[in-house]
Amino acid sequence: MADEPQEERTEQPTPKRLADAKKKGEVPRSRELTMAGVTLAGAGALLVMAGPIGGNLVSTFGGGFSIERQKIFDASFLPVALSESFISAFTGLIPLIIVLLAAVFLSGTAIGGVSFSVKAFAFKPERLNPIKGLKRIFGPNGLMELVKAMGKFSLVGALAVAWLWFSSEELASLGRQPVDSAIAHALKICGMSLVIVSCGLIVIAAIDAPFQLWQFHKKMRMTRKEVRDEMKDTEGRPEVKSKIRTLQQQAAQRRMMEDIPIASVVITNPTHYAVALKYDENSMGAPRVVAKGKDLLAKRIREVATEHDVPLFSAPPLARALFRSTDLGDEIPAKLYSAVAQVLAYIFQLNETLKPGQRPMPKPVPEVNEDDFPDPRKKQ
């Protein structure tokens, strides 16, 4: 049976894929940009610090070549003198070393950011496969590296030869100068030479850095199937999300049932809808919905309310309007203030002891304009 064709990588990499690649140490890098940055930083440091570095070298060389006669025959003198010369030379070069290290870090992380991954140092047996090694050498990447190497050699070589030819007389004059000034002058020439060479490296880096970014994003591209699988892994599979929603609804219903005993009244349809309201004139600006449900859930609300002596009030239009316009914990809408106030006044009056001669309030019939609270399931 023939192999199924592989799906093309047409989708842009997602943030998660890029983050996972960074954790593995896979980030875009441009060696040409790093080389250009280090060379240019070294050139600038030599031009600025040529005098101090030259003076330190003169001092070190002078101490090494001027030795008293009696110390020559001392066997312990040479190691001490050598270590002192090394420390002196290294101390003078510390500023240059710091500049170069900073240049390595900044230019190395310019396009890929800072990334450190232990996985990048892990042993991978496939790297020892000679066939894959030959493919890397003779493949598109190997060809690109060969073209870059040839271009870099030609450009840098041409600039170096031109600069040496231009500064040949200045180089020849170094032999006629005092040692201290000749060393400082030589360092400035080296710095200027590096600046000229850096110009060529900058041109190469300007071509290589965008190419590395393009190549990296091409490598990170995803198939549509990979995007769908990642979304499932990130957001959860549909069956798992459905189970979570069911559990959340069950927990919300349990909490809702626990709040019914503190309700002031349960307004019913009388069978299809039930909405439990709580009102405390000392702490609430308006009645709040503590429970609501329809059909079987409405029946359960009525049963719990009856068990805890919470009064039931049948008002179908009001029950439907409350159910459609509120969520758990919401205050009732302003348009229903009057209707709900009539119900609460009637319920509160039933709980009071009537005075002699006082007649009970007739059961109200709250008027509600249901057009203000349409059923969302019905098409407008």
N, C-alpha and C positions, 0 to 999 in steps of 0.2 A: 504493500500500500504506500502510495507517495506521501511524503511528509507534508503536513499542512503549512501553507505559507505563513510566515511570521507577520504579525500586525506591525504596521509602520509606526514609528515614534513621532507622532504629529502634535502632541500636546506639550505645552510649556511645563517645566518642572514646578511642582507645588512647593510651598514653603517647607512642608514637612520633609520632602525628598531632599531639598537643599540642606536642611538642618541635619538630617541623618548622614548625608555625605560629608558634612563638615565634622561630625563626630568621628567619622572614619579617617579623617585627614585628607579627604578628597576636596580640594579647593583649587581655583585657578591660580597658577603661578607662572611668572615670566622670569626665566634666568637672565635674559638679556636686559630686562629692566633692573634687576638686582645688580648686575655687573656695571651697567651704566651709572646707577646711583652711587655705588661704592667708588668707582673710578672718579666720578665728578666730586664726591665728598673728599676723597683723598687728595685730589688736585687742589681744591680750595684750602684744605688744611695745610698743605705744604706751602702754598703761596702766603698764607697768613702767618704761619709759625716757622717759616724758613730760618729767620734770625735766631730764635731761642733754640731750635733743634740743632742748627749748625754750631752755635756756641757750645752746646752740651757735648756734641761730637768732638769738637776741637779739644775741649777739656779732657774728655775721656782718652782720646788718642795721645794727648800730651802727657797724661799720667802714665800711659802704658809704655811710652818710648823714653821717658826720662826716669831711669832707675839708678839709685846710688850703687857704687861699686860693691860695698860690703854686703848689700842685700842680695846680690846675685848669688853669693855662696850660701845663702840661707835657704835650706830645703823647704821650709814652710812658707816662704814669701810668695812663691808663684801662685799657689791656690788662692791665697788671700787676695793678691792683686787682681787675679782673674775674676773672682767673685765681685770685687768692688767695681771693676770696670763694667761687668755685666749689669750690676744693679744701677750704676750711674747711667748707662746707655738706655736701659729699660725705663728708668724714671723719666728721662727726657722724652721718650716716645709715648708715654702714657696718654697725653692729650690726643695724639694722632690715632692711637688704638681706640680710644673712646669714640672719636668721630667715626672711624670705620665701622665699629660695632653698631653704632646708632644707625649708620647708613644701611648696613646689612638688614637690620630689623625693619626699618621704615620702608625701604624699597622692596623688601621681600614680602611684606604684608600689604602693599599698596593696592593690589587688585583683588586679593583673596581674603584679606582680613587676618586677624590673629587666630591660629588654629593649632592646637596641640592634641594629638591623639596617640595613645599607646598602641592602638590597632595598626597604625601606620608602620610601627616597628616590628610587628608580629611576623613570624616566619611563614612564608607562603610557598608551598612546594611547586606551584605552577610557574614560579619565577625561574626554576631550574630546568624547565622544559626547553630544550634547544630549538624545537620547531617554533614555539611561540617567540623565542628570542630572535630567530631569523625573520619572522613575520614583522616584529617591531623594527628591525633594522632595515628591511627592504620594503616595508609598507609605506603608506602615505605619511605617517609621522616621521619615519626614518628619512624619507625623501625631503620632507620639510626641514628637518634638522640639518641635512647635508647642504641644502640650498642656503640656509641661514649661516652655516659655518663658512661656506665659500664667500658669501656676500660680506660677512663680517671680516674675514681675513683680507679680502680685496680692498674694502673701504678703509679699514683701520690701517692696513699696511701702506696704502697710498698716502693717507694723511700723515703717518709717521715718517715716511721717506721724505715727503714734501717739507715737513717741519724740520727734520734733521738737516736737510739741504739748506733751508732758509737760515737756520741758526748755527751753521758749521763754523763761521768765524767767531761767534760768541763762545762756542764750546772750546775752540782752539785757544782763546784768550784766557781760559781758566788757569792754564799752566803758568801764566806770567803774574798771577795775582797772589797776594799773601794767603796762607793756608786758611785762616778763619773766614776771610771774605770769599775765598774761592769755594769753600764748602757751602756757605749760605747762598752764593750765587748759583751753584750747581743744583741745590735743592729747589730754587725758584725755577730754574730751567726744567727740572723734572716735573714740577707742578704744572708749568705751562704746557709741557708735552702731554701730560695727562688730560689737561683741559681740551687740547686739540683732539686727542684720541677719543675723549668722551663725546665730542660732537658726533663722531661717527657711530658710537655706541647708542647715543640717544636716537639717532635716525632708525637704527635697527630695532631698538626697544619700542619706538612709536609704532612700528609695524607688528612686532611680535606680541605686545600686550593685548591689543584688540583681537588678534588671531587666537590667543590662548583663551580669552573670555568667550569668543564664539565657539571654539572647540569644546570648552567645558560645558556650556549650555546645550550644545548639540548632544554631548554625551549624556547629559542629565534629562533629556527629553523623555517623555513617557508615552506609552500606548494608552488608548482609551480604557482598556481593561485595567491597566495599572492604576489609573485615576479612580475608576469605580471601586476597585478593591481597597484603595487607600481611604476613600470616603467611608466605606463600610467599616474598616478597622478603626477609623478616627471617631466616627459618629455612632458606631454600633450597628449591628445587623438589624434588619427590620423586625425579625421575630423577637430579638432581645429587647429592642426599644418598646415593642408592643407589650411585652411582659412587664417592663418597668413602669409603663403608663398604667397598666392594670393594678399593679401593686400600689402606685401612688394614689389612684382613685379609691382603692379600698381603704388606705390609711386616712384619706380625707373624709371618707364616709364615716369611719369610726370616730374621728374627732367631731364630726358634725353631730352624730348621734349623742355624743357626750354633752353637747351644748344645748340640746333640746330641753332638758329639765329646767334650765334657767330662762327659757323663753317666756314672754308675756302672753303670747297668743300664737296659734297656728291657723293661718287663713287657708281654706281648702277650696277645691273646685266644685264638688266635694270629693270626687274619687280620683281624678286624673292628676291634679296638682296639689302640692302642699308647700307653704312657705311659712317658716317659723320666724317671728319677729321678737326682738328684745328692746325694751325702752325703759330708761331710767332718767327721769326728768332732772335729777341732780348731777348726772355725769355725761349725758348724751344730748347732742343738739337735735338729733332726729333718730327715729327707730332704725335699728340695724338688722340685717338678715343673718340669722345664726344657723339656719338649715333650709334647704330647698330640695325638691325632687319631684319626679313625675312617675305615674303608674306604680310599679312595685315599690320603688323608693318612697313615693308619697304615702303609700299604705303603711310602710314601716315607720315613717315619721309620725303618722297619726297614732299608731299603736304605742310608740314610746311616749308621745304627749299624753295619751290617755292613762298610761301607767303612772305618770308623774303628776297627774291632775293639772296639766296645762290645758287651758280652754281652747276648744276648736270653734272656728267661726266660718261658716260657709258663705263665700262671696265669690262666685266663679269668675266674673270679669276682673275683680281686683287680684285674685290669685294668679290668673294668667298674666296680668300686667306686671305683677311683682316678679314672677318667675322669669319673664322675658327681659326685664330691664335691670336686674341686679345680679351680682355675684355674692358669694359668701363673704361676710364681713363688710359689705357695702351699706351705706345709708340709703334709705329709700329715695327715689327721685322726688323733686319738689312738686311735680304735677300730681303726686299721689298723697301729699301731706294731708289734704282735707279728708280723703276717703279713709286713710289709715287712722286719722285722729278720731273719726266717728266710731270706728271699731274699738280702738283702745279705750275711749271714754265709756263705751257700753260695757266692756270687759271689766274695767276698774270699778264701775258702778255696781256690777254684780257681786264684787268682793266686799262691798261696803254694807253696813247695816243701815237699812232705811229708817228714817225718823218717822214718828207717828204722823200719819196723814200724808206721807210722801209716797208718790206713785213711782214705780220702777220706770226707767227710760224704755221706750219702745225699741225693739231691735231695729237698728238702722239698715238701710239698703244703700250701700256706697255706690255712687255713680262714677263710672270710669269710662273715658273715651278710649276704647281699645285701638282706634286708628293711630293713636300716639305711640302704641307699643305693638308694632306688627310682629307676626311670627316670622323669624328669619328663615324658616324652611320654605315658606311660601314665596313664590316669585312675585315681585312687585309689578 
